[in-house]
Amino acid sequence: MTIGVVYCELLIYDASSLKEKRSVMKSIQTRLKQRFNVAVAETNHQDVWQRAELSIVTVASDRQAAERELQRALALIDGSTESERTVTQFEWL
């Protein structure tokens, strides 16, 4: 069993308030949870308007399956026009 975690920082250029940022983040989190076998949480920068950190976790039988699922989740984030992914860090347990 492998646990894969990816931490990714996002920039949300159009957010001019925490309410707008929360709307964008909620949309991304909901889409990730619905389409993929992952758990998602905003883990840093909750009090900053245009910056966020998402932590995405998946559990799979081997590392390749976990990495494939996380890469698909990151592709969904990259396809979003509301945010830009900057720093990304993987961790394997």
C-alpha positions, 0 to 999 in steps of 0.5 A: 500500500502506498500513500501519495501526497502532493502539496501545491501552491496556487495563485488566484489573480482575480480574487479581490476578497477572501470570499472570492478566493473561497469560491474558487477553492471550493470549486476546485476541491469539489471537482477533484473529489467528484472525479478522482479518488483523492482527499483534498484540503486547503492547508496554508495561506487561508488568510491571504486573498490571492494565494492558497495551498492545496494538499491532495492525498490518495491511497493505492496498491502501488506507487504507480497507481497513486502517482497516476491519480495525483497527476490527473488531479494536477492536470485538472488544476492546471486546466482551470482558468481561475488559478495558476499552480506554482510550487508543487511537492510530492511525498510518498509514505 
